[in-house]
């Protein structure tokens, strides 16, 4: 099969290599770029837990100042892997969505246990910090990265895509969905996807792409990409 991956390369390279090892053709069309956002210096000793809803928030973290035994709550497997690679020892992971992450925190960390730091991107789909505040938690959100849409595609890449439209496209966020629409419109690729399966992280993300005619649409969590190949 021909698979189109749309995350930045740092987030996609392991999956790209895995799919190629399985004998699939893989194209890479990153829809967003990740940029660091500066924030005020933090005294991490004042906090007893950290929340990460994306592996991107771990990329720009000054980890030397953080106790690696601190509670570290991660939204899914990719974020967990990044946290473990940075040396965090006390990592607790949800099943790929913020709703599950909230329940994991409620089960494993009491509001009386101390303050929480939540690192996130500039745009979030679920305000877990506000929801935890309503449950009595003292939580501070820090924006340490933002996404920038990819502005254009290489003509050679577009021509290759037109000649061999992918069987599967993976879309990972609302911002990515919006930019996918923009890019395929700019390059006159709107009507090419009737035999393509769309894989989205949420129903909200998939609904943004309903203007396009797809073969089928699937909802998945990070870590399920390979599993979805066997459902087609």
C-alpha positions in Angstrom: 0.0 0.0 0.0 0.9 3.6 -0.4 0.8 5.5 2.9 0.9 9.3 3.4 2.3 10.5 6.8 1.7 14.1 7.7 3.4 14.7 11.0 6.8 16.5 11.3 9.7 14.2 10.5 10.8 13.9 14.1 7.4 12.5 15.0 7.1 10.3 12.0 10.5 8.7 11.2 10.0 5.6 13.4 6.6 4.9 11.9 7.9 5.6 8.3 10.7 3.1 8.8 8.3 0.5 10.3 5.9 0.8 7.4 8.8 0.5 4.8 10.0 -2.6 6.6 6.6 -4.1 6.2 6.9 -3.5 2.4 4.7 -0.4 2.0 5.5 2.7 0.0 5.5 5.8 2.3 5.3 9.5 1.3 5.9 12.2 3.8 4.0 15.5 3.6 4.4 17.4 6.9 1.4 19.7 7.4 2.8 21.7 10.3 6.1 22.9 11.7 6.8 23.1 15.5 8.3 26.2 17.0 9.6 26.9 20.5 7.7 29.5 22.7 9.8 31.2 25.4 8.3 31.3 28.9 9.3 32.7 32.3 11.7 30.7 34.4 10.1 28.1 36.7 11.0 26.8 40.1 10.2 23.2 39.5 10.7 22.4 43.1 7.3 24.0 43.8 5.5 21.4 41.7 4.8 17.7 42.3 3.5 16.6 38.9 3.8 17.4 35.2 1.2 16.9 32.4 2.1 16.5 28.8 -0.6 16.2 26.1 2.0 16.0 23.3 5.5 14.8 22.8 6.2 18.2 21.3 5.9 19.9 24.7 8.8 17.7 25.9 11.1 18.8 23.1 11.6 22.3 24.4 11.8 21.5 28.1 14.8 22.4 30.2 15.0 19.0 31.9 18.2 19.5 33.8 16.3 21.5 36.5 13.6 18.9 36.9 13.6 16.0 39.4 13.2 12.9 37.2 11.2 11.1 39.9 8.4 13.7 39.7 4.9 12.3 38.6 4.8 12.6 34.8 1.3 12.2 33.2 1.4 11.6 29.4 -1.5 11.5 27.0 -0.2 8.4 25.0 2.5 6.1 24.0 4.5 8.5 21.8 4.6 11.1 24.6 5.5 8.4 27.1 8.4 7.2 25.0 9.7 10.8 24.7 9.4 11.3 28.5 11.2 8.0 29.3 14.0 8.9 26.8 14.6 12.1 28.7 15.0 10.1 32.0 11.7 10.6 33.7 11.1 7.6 36.0 7.6 8.0 37.3 5.6 8.1 34.0 1.9 7.3 34.0 0.2 7.1 30.6 -3.3 7.3 29.3 -4.7 5.7 26.1 -4.2 8.5 23.7 -6.8 11.0 24.6 -7.2 13.9 27.1 -10.4 12.5 28.6 -8.6 9.3 29.6 -5.7 11.3 30.8 -7.9 13.3 33.2 -9.2 10.1 34.7 -5.7 8.7 35.1 -4.7 11.9 37.0 -7.8 11.7 39.3 -7.0 8.1 40.1 -3.3 8.5 40.8 -2.8 12.0 42.1 -4.9 13.8 44.8 -5.5 17.5 44.7 -3.9 17.7 48.1 -0.6 16.1 46.8 0.7 19.4 45.4 0.8 21.8 42.5 0.8 20.6 38.8 2.5 22.0 35.8 0.8 21.4 32.4 3.0 22.0 29.3 1.1 22.4 26.0 1.0 24.0 22.6 -0.6 27.3 21.9 -3.8 25.7 20.7 -5.5 22.8 22.5 -8.7 21.0 21.8 -9.4 20.0 25.5 -8.8 22.3 28.4 -7.7 19.7 30.9 -6.2 22.4 33.2 -9.6 24.1 33.7 -11.4 20.7 34.2 -8.9 19.7 36.9 -9.2 23.2 38.5 -12.9 22.4 38.9 -11.9 19.3 40.7 -9.9 21.2 43.2 -6.4 20.9 41.6 -3.8 23.7 41.6 -2.6 23.5 38.1 -0.6 26.0 35.9 -0.6 25.8 32.1 2.7 26.7 30.3 2.7 27.2 26.5 6.1 26.1 25.3 5.5 25.5 21.6 3.3 26.5 18.8 2.5 25.1 15.4 3.1 26.9 12.1 1.3 25.6 8.9 3.4 24.4 6.0 3.0 27.0 3.3 3.6 25.1 0.1 4.5 21.8 -1.4 7.3 21.0 -3.8 6.1 20.6 -7.4 8.0 17.4 -7.9 6.3 15.9 -4.8 2.8 17.1 -5.9 3.3 15.5 -9.4 4.4 12.3 -7.8 1.4 12.3 -5.5 -1.0 12.9 -8.5 0.6 10.0 -10.3 0.2 7.7 -7.3 -2.5 8.8 -4.8 -2.0 7.1 -1.4 -4.2 4.3 -0.2 -4.1 5.7 3.4 -3.6 9.2 4.8 -2.9 9.8 8.6 -4.1 13.2 10.0 -3.1 13.9 13.6 -4.7 17.3 14.6 -7.3 19.9 13.8 -4.6 22.3 12.6 -3.2 19.6 10.3 -6.7 18.9 8.9 -7.2 22.6 8.1 -3.8 22.9 6.4 -4.4 19.7 4.4 -7.5 21.2 3.0 -5.6 24.4 2.1 -2.7 22.6 0.4 -4.7 20.2 -1.7 -6.9 23.1 -2.8 -3.9 25.2 -3.8 -2.5 22.3 -5.8 -5.8 21.1 -7.3 -5.8 17.8 -5.5 -9.4 18.0 -4.1 -11.0 15.2 -6.2 -8.2 12.6 -5.9 -9.1 10.8 -2.7 -12.1 8.6 -3.5 -10.0 5.4 -3.2 -8.1 6.6 -0.1 -8.8 5.7 3.5 -8.6 8.6 5.9 -7.2 8.0 9.4 -7.9 10.7 12.0 -7.2 11.2 15.7 -10.8 12.4 16.5 -14.2 12.7 15.0 -13.8 16.5 15.1 -10.7 16.3 13.0 -12.4 14.0 10.5 -15.4 16.3 10.3 -13.1 19.0 9.0 -12.3 16.8 6.1 -15.8 15.8 5.2 -15.7 18.1 2.1 -13.4 15.5 0.5 -14.8 12.2 -0.8 -12.9 9.4 0.9 -13.2 5.6 0.6 -13.6 5.2 4.3 -12.8 7.2 7.5 -11.3 5.6 10.6 -10.7 7.1 14.1 -7.5 6.0 15.9 -5.3 6.7 18.8 -1.5 7.2 18.6 0.2 3.8 18.5 -2.6 2.2 16.5 -1.3 3.2 13.1 0.1 -0.3 12.2 -3.0 -2.0 13.6 -5.3 0.0 11.2 -3.5 -1.5 8.2 -5.2 -4.8 8.9 -8.7 -3.3 9.1 -8.7 -2.1 5.5 
